[in-house]
Structures are given as structure tokens and as C-alpha cells.
Amino acid sequence: MKKQNVLLSTIIVIIIILSIVQVGVSNSLSTTGVVLSGLEQDILFYKKENAVLREKLLVTSSLTQVASKAAELGFVEGKSQLFVSKSWPVAVKP
């Protein structure tokens, strides 16, 4: 009889300890989910921001934008051209 009481008490203590451990792990996992959700929202925000900045970069670096900005700053297109009247040999024979 005494052996059964000791066994039953041991099983009950083990069940209580495992329940406390389960509560602690569940609590840790629930807060991890909140943090993970916040990180996913941050990633989505930065992906959108990168897309907007990439579009602005493409617009700014387009040839028409560069040409209009150059004209605005006073640069003019060069009209003189250089022509070589005689062709030079690539290699000279000895």
C-alpha cells in the first residue's frame, strides 16, 4: 500500500513539473510569434520602400532626365567633330 502511495505521489509531482514547463514554453512561443509578426511587417515595409526608391533611381538616371538636368545647369551639346583625313597604319613593316 505504501509503495503505491509513493508511486502515485511521484507521478503527480512529475505531472505538475511537466505542466509548469509546458506553460513556460508556451509563454515563450507566444511572445516569439508577436515579435515575428512585427519583423514580417518591417520586412514588408522595407520591400515597398526599396521598390519606390528603385523607381525613383530609374527615373532620375534616365537619359532624358540627365539631358534636361544638364541643360538646366547650362551644359551645351558639342557641335564640333574631328575627322582624320589620312588613315594611319596599324603596324609598320621593317
QUIVENHU-V202899 format. One record per backbone hydrogen bond with DSSP energy under -0.5 kcal/mol. CO is the residue of the C=O (numbers start at 1). NH is the residue of the N-H. Records with the same first field share a line. If there is no record, write none. Layout:
CO: NH  NH
This chain:
1: 5
2: 6
3: 7
4: 8
5: 9
6: 10
7: 11
8: 12
9: 13
10: 14
11: 15
12: 16
13: 17
14: 18
15: 19
16: 20
17: 21
18: 22
19: 23
20: 24
21: 25
22: 26
23: 27
24: 28
25: 29
26: 30
27: 31
28: 32
29: 33
30: 34
31: 35
32: 36
33: 37
34: 38
35: 39
36: 40
37: 41
38: 42
39: 43
40: 44
41: 45
42: 46
43: 47
44: 48
45: 49
46: 50
47: 51
48: 52
49: 53
50: 54
51: 55
52: 56
53: 57
54: 58
55: 59
56: 60
57: 61
59: 62
62: 66
63: 67
64: 68
65: 69
66: 70
67: 71
68: 72
69: 73
70: 74  75
71: 74
81: 83
83: 85
